[in-house]
Amino acid sequence: MPNNHQPRRRNESAAQPGDVALLIDYENLQVSLRNHFNLTTPKMSLIIQEALDHGRLVLSRAYAPWTNPELSIDAENLYRQGIDLIYTPAGKNSADVRMAVDAVDLTQRMSNLDTIIFVTGDGDLIHPLNYLRQAGAHVVVIGVDAAMSRMLSSAADAVLIYERDLDPSVRERSVRRQTRSSQPTQSQNGRSAIPVSAFEPLRKVLAQHGDGQPMLYQEVGHWLGTDHNLRPRAAFNVPFGVYMENAQQAGVVTLTQAGGNSFASLPSTESDVDDDIDDDDDNASQPGGAVRLESLQAEERAALAETLREMNNDPKLNYFTFRRALNKLLQESTLPRLNESQIRSLLNDLANREPAILIRQIRQGRTPGGQPYSFSAFTLNPDMSLWGIEE
């Protein structure tokens, strides 16, 4: 293929880094994490933050057979993250071929592109990567180590292993999930080397820019760099995700994950209160596509069932409200692939299907001022066969 554009030289000493394109073989990444770490979704915020660390992110694309029902949840959330969805038919090489064509086309049309980041592990991309480097592009590959082609690694300027360079706690979370242990494991990533004082800029960012709401990792990373000239990898030689998890261990922040995004907020000082009053309208129309139980992977259905069963067995109450269930699922990141609207839709599905998994009752209560009110209360159907999972 002729090279009609002028080669670009990567200026490592430039005050401003060049522009970045991010190309994601989404199904490859998701399947790799599921097969090797029993995880249902990648932390897209960490991938986007890594791209931002390389320069100005001007283009993001995710390639997959998006008509696959299992991917419909991810499609909506990736679109909300500003990632263009590129449909590729199911098949081993479909995404690779399209990514290769797009990457070459981009370097020819966009002379401003300095870096192209591929999220994949497939060795079929070795020839396009060689071409891109010859054309002057800086090529970075992100992937799961066990699914990474060594030939692909040798063709890239830099290789980042997802579970080592982006989210080292993947192994720990996977082990805890399989053992169902709530006890934290000893980190093998040197996290204790980060001094507690290093989290003061993070606390200031959340206090000044968070407005009391959880902030996306990408926003946090932006303000850490803008306000405090702090980039965790450069300052402490650790991935951004490790810095954030250390901050949570130090009690500085609370981390959650929803819709494939990672969020940070200042720890809440409010005590648990009765949330029956002004309970959310569980039947209210919410934006986004409907999510049914059948939309979830088996691991997600099992995690959801376990969380709701825990609430149902709470000795303090013999019921739970819609809002209480919603808040618990969000706060504990039980379903990290789903955003809040999708979890609302899912809970409604559990309550409205026949037979219902969440059995609705109307209960009566009184406000602190003595005024009566009615609210919806739920109990869990004891028939676990309705979940479609093996006990």
Secondary structure, DSSP 8 states (H G I E B T S, - for coil): ----S------TT-SS--EEEEEEEHHHHHHHHHHHH--S---HHHHHHHHHHTSEEEEEEEEE-TTSGGGHHHHHHHHHTT-EEEE--SSTTHHHHHHHHHHHHHHHH-TTEEEEEEE---GGGHHHHHHHHHTT-EEEEEE-GGG--HHHHHHSSEEEEIIIII-TTHHHHHHHHHHT--S----SS-GGGS-GGGGHHHHHHHHHHSTTS-EEHHHHHHHHHHHH---HHHHHSS-HHHHHHHHHHTTS-EEEEETTEEEEE-----------TT---TT---SS----GGGS-HHHHHHHHHHHHHHHT-TT-S-B-HHHHHHHHHHTTSSTT--HHHHHHHHHHHHHSSS-SEEEEEEEEE-TTS-EEEEEEEEE-S-GGGG----
